[in-house]
Amino acid sequence: MCLNLTPQSRRVFINLGASLNHGTGNIVGQLLDEYERFGIRFDHIYANEVNFTNSEKVYGSHLAKRYIPSYHWINVGVNPEEGHRLNPLHSKLMKYNEDNFVVFKMDVDTNSMMEGKIKDSLDLFHGLRARGIPAHFWP
């Protein structure tokens, strides 16, 4: 667990379900801004979204210019299969260690992905907390 951020610590934001079509505006942009207010600017921002979105829209109008150098738009869905290259727990999270600050946001609305995943998520958070890692979820 990253107790002290150092200049070498990587700051990573992983956003699964990065749809730009939220009726309430740019939620992720607001969240990134909020972290910045507390001194955390992300080095890597990964955004997975299964529904096709023109990258011109993502980089041209949706994303604040200051985030463009660290933003990775991945316009494919995730795969729950263990070890699959599109499973972010394996393809992204395993690259980081306890010296890094990682935020994992998941908003996946695909029914086949959601089946059984809520219990899996609760078990994951319980396991993280048991190891002393501050983790939470919200509905």
Secondary structure, DSSP 8 states (H G I E B T S, - for coil): --SS--TT--EEEEEES--S--TTS-HHHHHHHHHHHTT---SEEEEE-SS---HHHIIIIIS-GGGGGGEEEE-S----STT-TT-HHHHTGGG--TTSEEEEEE----HHHHTTHHHHHHHHHHHHHHTT-------
